[in-house]
Amino acid sequence: MKILILAVIPAAAFLAYWPVRLAWADHLSRAADAETVARAVRLSPGDADIRLKLAAARQAAGADPTAALEAAAALDPGNADAWARLGVAAEMRGDLRTAESRLLEAARASHQFAPRWALANYYFRRGDPAHFWPWARASLLMGYGDLKPVFRLCWDMSQDAGLIFERAIPARREVLDAYVWFLMQQGRLAASEAAAAKLAALATIEDQPTLVAWCDRQLAAGAVRPALEVWNTLCNRRLLPYAPLDPDRAPLTDGGFRAASVGGGFAWRLAPAPGVTIGRNRSPRYLWVAFSGDQPETCTPLLQFVPVTPGARYSLRFEYHTSELPPASGLRWSVFDARTGSDLATASPWLSNPDWKPAELRFAAPAAGLVRLTLTCQRLPGATRIEGSLGLRQLTLERQP
């Protein structure tokens, strides 16, 4: 029995020794100086991660990290980080053939974003577009989070928007959404048209805010056609709760106020000012606007950008009723040229009638093909600010023969 015990004690001590040794090596590997990390390597020579830490410590000290990186890659050939760092180190030495081969090995070892992004950067620095574009695209196929650095690198390589979109931007909705935002932030609206159209075709409801904001930017720039195409794609795909728009037949969005407004694009924009409240009555269905008397002297509680055919004549028809508003209410519809701001409509009467009443307003469409239909409220000279409410329903906009 004593002999057995004496045999077991050394074995147990040996088994306890290695976990302690490896734990101490891990502790030493966290140091900043290369000498301490080298001690960790001696304690755990088969650990590739500790070799990588030694390489980082040596590089931080201005020493050559290559030997430690090569040892890490030999211990763990599937470690993409080791191969990528070997590639960078070789490039810094001017050994471009080795640098390229090591970076390609990193991409073979890992199908993630980092090695592909490293290769895109390498070929960018080499001024090699033939190899740059495939790796930029591969980066975006795997990329997530902030993709703006990839987009910026593409635009640094070329200013050709069509080339960038064709060679680098994959048909992946997360990437397209990020790319559309990037181009909007860069003020490259014309360059964003192809990406926005592709995104609209692939979009989910998560992309709706991006594309509505994009339509707003296009309308502000006077680019009606691309905004209308993207808008109608979203409507046809039921990602917007509206019918598609046709400038010749049905250019008005939701004239019956059936759906909640998305607040941009060609939808109603509800802009209640202080003292103005807006809501929808469900049965019977109509929109109401209430004025407390504390509203500004001039305000625009309701407006919509409407695509129209240049030179055509249109008729806006609607029904309304008011409560407690004087005959000279200062409240009426206006139609403005969206580009110049000029008033296009024939004289519109003040809206004031206690019972539902049909009314009409006519105008000629401007050359820009876009008008701003606006409900305006203004305090008339010698009058006080109005107090009361307005109901609206059954708005239609028709092209006249």
C-alpha positions as CSV (number, residue, x, y, z in Angstrom):
1,M,0.0,0.0,0.0
2,K,2.8,2.4,0.9
3,I,4.5,1.6,-2.4
4,L,1.3,2.5,-4.2
5,I,1.0,5.8,-2.4
6,L,4.6,6.7,-3.1
7,A,4.0,6.0,-6.8
8,V,0.8,8.1,-6.9
9,I,2.2,11.2,-5.3
10,P,4.7,12.0,-8.1
11,A,2.1,11.4,-10.7
12,A,-0.4,13.7,-9.0
13,A,2.3,16.3,-8.6
14,F,3.1,16.1,-12.3
15,L,-0.6,16.4,-13.3
16,A,-1.0,19.5,-11.1
17,Y,2.2,21.1,-12.4
18,W,1.1,21.6,-16.0
19,P,-2.1,23.5,-15.4
20,V,-0.2,25.8,-13.0
21,R,2.6,26.2,-15.6
22,L,0.1,27.0,-18.4
23,A,-1.8,29.5,-16.2
24,W,1.4,31.3,-15.3
25,A,2.4,31.4,-19.0
26,D,-1.0,32.9,-19.8
27,H,-0.5,35.5,-17.1
28,L,3.0,36.4,-18.4
29,S,1.7,36.7,-22.0
30,R,-0.4,39.7,-20.9
31,A,2.7,41.8,-20.2
32,A,3.7,44.6,-22.5
33,D,7.4,44.0,-22.7
34,A,8.8,41.4,-25.1
35,E,11.1,39.8,-22.6
36,T,8.3,38.8,-20.2
37,V,6.2,37.5,-23.1
38,A,9.2,35.4,-24.3
39,R,9.3,33.8,-20.8
40,A,5.6,32.8,-21.4
41,V,6.6,31.3,-24.8
42,R,9.3,29.1,-23.0
43,L,6.7,27.9,-20.5
44,S,4.1,27.2,-23.3
45,P,6.0,26.7,-26.5
46,G,3.1,25.1,-28.4
47,D,0.7,28.0,-27.9
48,A,0.2,29.9,-31.2
49,D,-1.7,32.8,-29.5
50,I,1.2,33.5,-27.1
51,R,3.6,33.6,-30.1
52,L,1.3,36.2,-31.7
53,K,1.5,38.2,-28.4
54,L,5.2,38.0,-28.5
55,A,5.2,39.3,-32.1
56,A,3.1,42.2,-31.1
57,A,5.4,43.0,-28.1
58,R,8.4,42.9,-30.3
59,Q,6.8,45.1,-33.0
60,A,5.8,47.6,-30.3
61,A,9.5,47.7,-29.2
62,G,10.7,48.3,-32.7
63,A,12.0,44.8,-33.2
64,D,11.3,42.4,-36.1
65,P,8.2,40.2,-35.3
66,T,8.7,37.8,-38.2
67,A,10.2,34.9,-36.3
68,A,7.4,34.8,-33.8
69,L,4.7,35.2,-36.5
70,E,6.2,32.3,-38.5
71,A,6.3,30.1,-35.4
72,A,2.6,31.0,-34.7
73,A,1.7,30.1,-38.3
74,A,3.6,26.8,-38.1
75,L,1.9,25.9,-34.9
76,D,-1.6,26.8,-36.2
77,P,-1.7,26.9,-40.0
78,G,-5.4,27.9,-39.9
79,N,-4.6,31.1,-37.9
80,A,-5.5,33.8,-40.4
81,D,-4.3,36.6,-38.1
82,A,-0.8,35.1,-38.1
83,W,-0.7,34.9,-41.9
84,A,-2.1,38.4,-42.3
85,R,0.5,39.9,-39.9
86,L,3.2,38.1,-41.7
87,G,2.0,39.7,-44.9
88,V,2.0,43.2,-43.4
89,A,5.5,42.6,-42.0
90,A,6.8,41.4,-45.4
91,E,5.3,44.4,-47.1
92,M,7.0,46.8,-44.6
93,R,10.3,45.0,-45.5
94,G,9.6,45.6,-49.2
95,D,9.2,41.9,-49.9
96,L,6.0,42.2,-51.9
97,R,5.9,38.7,-53.3
98,T,6.0,37.2,-49.8
99,A,3.5,39.8,-48.6
100,E,1.0,38.9,-51.2
101,S,1.4,35.1,-50.7
102,R,1.0,35.5,-46.9
103,L,-2.1,37.6,-47.2
104,L,-3.7,35.2,-49.7
105,E,-2.9,32.4,-47.2
106,A,-4.8,34.4,-44.6
107,A,-7.8,34.6,-46.9
108,R,-7.7,30.8,-47.4
109,A,-7.4,30.2,-43.7
110,S,-10.5,32.3,-42.9
111,H,-13.6,33.2,-44.8
112,Q,-14.2,36.3,-42.6
113,F,-14.0,40.0,-43.4
114,A,-10.6,40.9,-42.0
115,P,-8.3,39.0,-44.4
116,R,-10.3,40.1,-47.4
117,W,-10.1,43.7,-46.2
118,A,-6.4,43.4,-45.7
119,L,-6.0,42.2,-49.3
120,A,-8.1,45.0,-50.7
121,N,-5.9,47.5,-48.8
122,Y,-2.8,45.8,-50.1
123,Y,-3.8,46.0,-53.7
124,F,-5.0,49.6,-53.2
125,R,-1.5,50.5,-51.9
126,R,0.0,48.7,-54.9
127,G,-2.3,50.6,-57.3
128,D,-3.6,47.3,-58.7
129,P,-7.3,47.8,-59.6
130,A,-7.6,44.4,-61.3
131,H,-7.0,42.7,-58.0
132,F,-8.4,45.4,-55.8
133,W,-12.0,45.2,-57.0
134,P,-12.6,41.5,-56.4
135,W,-11.2,41.7,-52.8
136,A,-13.2,44.9,-52.1
137,R,-16.4,43.1,-53.2
138,A,-15.4,40.0,-51.1
139,S,-14.9,42.3,-48.1
140,L,-18.5,43.7,-48.5
141,L,-19.9,40.2,-49.0
142,M,-18.6,39.3,-45.5
143,G,-18.7,42.8,-43.9
144,Y,-21.0,44.0,-41.2
145,G,-21.2,47.0,-38.9
146,D,-19.5,50.2,-40.2
147,L,-18.7,49.6,-43.9
148,K,-17.9,53.3,-44.7
149,P,-14.1,52.6,-44.7
150,V,-14.6,50.1,-47.6
151,F,-16.8,52.5,-49.5
152,R,-14.2,55.3,-49.0
153,L,-11.4,53.1,-50.3
154,C,-13.5,52.3,-53.4
155,W,-14.0,56.0,-54.1
156,D,-10.3,56.6,-53.5
157,M,-9.5,54.0,-56.1
158,S,-11.9,55.4,-58.7
159,Q,-14.4,58.2,-59.1
160,D,-16.5,56.2,-61.6
161,A,-19.8,55.6,-59.8
162,G,-20.9,53.0,-62.3
163,L,-17.6,51.1,-62.1
164,I,-17.7,51.0,-58.3
165,F,-21.3,49.8,-58.2
166,E,-20.7,47.1,-60.8
167,R,-17.3,45.8,-59.5
168,A,-17.5,46.3,-55.7
169,I,-21.1,46.5,-54.4
170,P,-22.8,43.1,-54.0
171,A,-26.6,42.6,-54.2
172,R,-26.8,42.3,-50.4
173,R,-29.5,44.6,-48.9
174,E,-27.5,45.4,-45.7
175,V,-24.6,46.6,-47.9
176,L,-26.9,48.5,-50.3
177,D,-28.6,50.2,-47.4
178,A,-25.3,51.3,-45.9
179,Y,-24.0,52.4,-49.3
180,V,-27.1,54.5,-50.0
181,W,-26.6,56.3,-46.7
182,F,-22.9,56.7,-47.4
183,L,-23.5,58.4,-50.8
184,M,-26.2,60.6,-49.3
185,Q,-23.8,61.8,-46.6
186,Q,-21.2,62.4,-49.3
187,G,-23.6,64.4,-51.4
188,R,-23.3,62.0,-54.3
189,L,-27.0,61.8,-55.1
190,A,-26.7,61.0,-58.8
191,A,-24.2,58.2,-57.9
192,S,-26.7,56.7,-55.5
193,E,-29.6,56.1,-58.0
194,A,-28.5,52.6,-59.1
195,A,-27.9,51.5,-55.5
196,A,-31.3,52.9,-54.3
197,A,-33.1,51.2,-57.2
198,K,-31.5,47.9,-56.4
199,L,-32.1,48.3,-52.7
200,A,-35.8,49.1,-53.3
201,A,-36.1,45.8,-55.3
202,L,-34.5,43.8,-52.4
203,A,-35.7,45.9,-49.4
204,T,-37.5,44.7,-46.3
205,I,-39.4,47.0,-44.0
206,E,-36.1,47.8,-42.2
207,D,-34.9,49.6,-45.3
208,Q,-38.0,51.8,-45.6
209,P,-36.6,54.8,-43.6
210,T,-33.4,54.8,-45.7
211,L,-35.3,54.9,-49.0
212,V,-37.9,57.5,-47.8
213,A,-35.0,59.7,-46.7
214,W,-33.3,59.1,-50.0
215,C,-36.5,60.2,-51.9
216,D,-36.6,63.4,-49.8
217,R,-33.0,64.2,-50.8
218,Q,-33.8,63.6,-54.5
219,L,-36.9,65.8,-54.3
220,A,-35.0,68.5,-52.7
221,A,-32.5,68.3,-55.6
222,G,-35.3,68.3,-58.1
223,A,-34.7,64.8,-59.3
224,V,-38.3,63.6,-59.5
225,R,-38.0,60.6,-61.8
226,P,-35.6,58.5,-59.7
227,A,-37.5,59.3,-56.5
228,L,-40.8,58.4,-58.2
229,E,-39.4,55.1,-59.4
230,V,-38.1,54.0,-56.0
231,W,-41.3,55.2,-54.3
232,N,-43.5,53.2,-56.7
233,T,-41.3,50.1,-56.2
234,L,-41.8,50.3,-52.5
235,C,-45.6,50.8,-53.0
236,N,-45.9,47.9,-55.4
237,R,-43.9,45.7,-52.9
238,R,-46.3,46.8,-50.1
239,L,-43.4,48.3,-48.1
240,L,-45.4,51.6,-48.2
241,P,-49.1,51.6,-47.4
242,Y,-50.0,53.6,-50.6
243,A,-50.9,53.0,-54.2
244,P,-48.2,53.7,-56.8
245,L,-48.3,57.2,-58.3
246,D,-48.9,58.1,-62.0
247,P,-48.4,61.8,-62.9
248,D,-51.0,61.5,-65.7
249,R,-53.7,59.6,-63.8
250,A,-53.2,59.4,-60.0
251,P,-50.5,61.7,-58.8
252,L,-51.8,62.2,-55.3
253,T,-50.9,60.0,-52.3
254,D,-53.7,58.8,-50.0
255,G,-56.3,61.4,-50.7
256,G,-58.6,59.6,-48.3
257,F,-56.2,59.8,-45.4
258,R,-56.5,56.0,-44.9
259,A,-52.9,55.2,-43.8
260,A,-50.5,56.7,-41.3
261,S,-48.0,59.0,-43.0
262,V,-44.4,57.9,-43.3
263,G,-43.6,61.6,-43.1
264,G,-41.5,62.0,-46.2
265,G,-41.2,61.3,-49.9
266,F,-44.5,61.7,-51.7
267,A,-46.6,61.1,-48.6
268,W,-48.5,63.7,-46.5
269,R,-46.3,65.6,-44.2
270,L,-48.1,66.6,-41.1
271,A,-46.3,69.6,-39.6
272,P,-48.3,70.8,-36.6
273,A,-47.1,74.1,-35.3
274,P,-47.5,75.3,-31.7
275,G,-51.2,75.7,-31.2
276,V,-52.1,73.3,-34.1
277,T,-53.3,69.7,-33.6
278,I,-53.8,67.1,-36.4
279,G,-55.6,63.8,-36.2
280,R,-57.6,61.2,-38.2
281,N,-61.3,60.4,-37.6
282,R,-62.0,56.7,-38.4
283,S,-65.7,56.7,-38.8
284,P,-66.6,58.6,-40.9
285,R,-63.1,58.8,-42.2
286,Y,-61.5,62.3,-42.5
287,L,-58.5,64.3,-41.4
288,W,-59.0,67.1,-38.9
289,V,-56.9,70.1,-38.1
290,A,-57.6,72.1,-34.9
291,F,-56.4,75.6,-34.2
292,S,-56.2,76.9,-30.6
293,G,-55.6,80.5,-31.5
294,D,-52.0,80.3,-30.3
295,Q,-50.6,79.2,-33.6
296,P,-48.0,81.3,-35.5
297,E,-49.4,84.1,-37.8
298,T,-48.5,81.9,-40.8
299,C,-48.2,78.1,-40.6
300,T,-48.3,75.1,-42.9
301,P,-49.9,72.2,-41.0
302,L,-50.2,69.9,-44.1
303,L,-48.3,69.5,-47.3
304,Q,-47.4,66.9,-50.0
305,F,-44.9,66.9,-52.9
306,V,-46.8,65.8,-56.0
307,P,-45.3,64.6,-59.3
308,V,-47.0,66.1,-62.3
309,T,-46.6,66.2,-66.1
310,P,-44.9,69.5,-67.1
311,G,-47.3,71.9,-68.8
312,A,-50.5,69.8,-68.0
313,R,-53.4,71.3,-66.2
314,Y,-54.8,69.7,-63.0
315,S,-57.9,70.0,-60.8
316,L,-57.7,69.4,-57.1
317,R,-61.1,68.4,-55.7
318,F,-61.9,67.8,-52.1
319,E,-64.6,68.0,-49.4
320,Y,-64.3,70.0,-46.2
321,H,-66.2,71.4,-43.3
322,T,-65.2,73.8,-40.5
323,S,-66.2,74.5,-37.0
324,E,-66.2,78.0,-35.4
325,L,-64.1,79.5,-38.2
326,P,-65.1,82.9,-39.6
327,P,-65.8,83.4,-43.4
328,A,-62.4,85.1,-43.8
329,S,-60.6,82.2,-42.1
330,G,-57.2,82.8,-43.7
331,L,-57.2,79.0,-44.3
332,R,-56.9,77.6,-47.8
333,W,-55.0,75.3,-50.2
334,S,-52.0,76.6,-52.2
335,V,-50.0,74.9,-54.9
336,F,-46.4,76.0,-55.4
337,D,-43.7,75.2,-57.9
338,A,-41.4,73.0,-55.9
339,R,-38.3,74.4,-57.5
340,T,-39.1,78.2,-57.7
341,G,-41.7,78.5,-55.0
342,S,-44.1,80.5,-57.2
343,D,-47.8,80.1,-56.6
344,L,-49.4,78.2,-59.4
345,A,-53.1,77.9,-58.4
346,T,-56.1,80.0,-59.3
347,A,-57.5,82.0,-56.5
348,S,-58.6,79.7,-53.7
349,P,-61.5,80.7,-51.4
350,W,-61.0,80.8,-47.7
351,L,-62.2,77.5,-46.2
352,S,-65.2,78.1,-44.0
353,N,-68.4,76.1,-44.0
354,P,-70.1,74.3,-41.1
355,D,-71.4,71.5,-43.4
356,W,-69.4,69.2,-45.7
357,K,-68.9,71.0,-48.9
358,P,-67.1,70.1,-52.2
359,A,-64.5,72.5,-53.5
360,E,-62.0,72.7,-56.4
361,L,-58.7,74.3,-57.1
362,R,-57.0,74.4,-60.6
363,F,-53.4,74.9,-61.6
364,A,-50.9,74.4,-64.5
365,A,-48.0,72.1,-63.8
366,P,-44.5,73.7,-63.9
367,A,-41.6,72.6,-66.0
368,A,-39.9,70.9,-63.0
369,G,-42.7,68.3,-62.9
370,L,-43.1,68.7,-59.1
371,V,-45.5,70.8,-57.1
372,R,-45.9,71.4,-53.3
373,L,-49.5,71.1,-52.3
374,T,-49.9,73.0,-49.1
375,L,-52.6,73.7,-46.6
376,T,-51.8,77.2,-45.4
377,C,-53.1,79.2,-42.5
378,Q,-52.4,82.9,-42.1
379,R,-53.7,85.7,-39.9
380,L,-55.5,88.2,-42.1
381,P,-54.9,92.0,-41.6
382,G,-57.1,93.3,-38.8
383,A,-58.2,89.9,-37.7
384,T,-57.3,87.7,-34.7
385,R,-55.8,84.2,-35.1
386,I,-58.5,81.7,-35.8
387,E,-59.8,79.3,-33.2
388,G,-61.7,76.2,-34.5
389,S,-61.2,73.2,-36.7
390,L,-61.2,71.9,-40.3
391,G,-62.2,68.5,-41.6
392,L,-60.9,67.2,-45.0
393,R,-61.8,64.1,-47.0
394,Q,-61.9,62.7,-50.5
395,L,-59.0,64.6,-52.1
396,T,-58.4,63.8,-55.7
397,L,-56.1,65.3,-58.2
398,E,-57.0,64.8,-61.9
399,R,-55.3,65.9,-65.1
400,Q,-57.6,68.0,-67.3
401,P,-58.1,67.4,-71.0
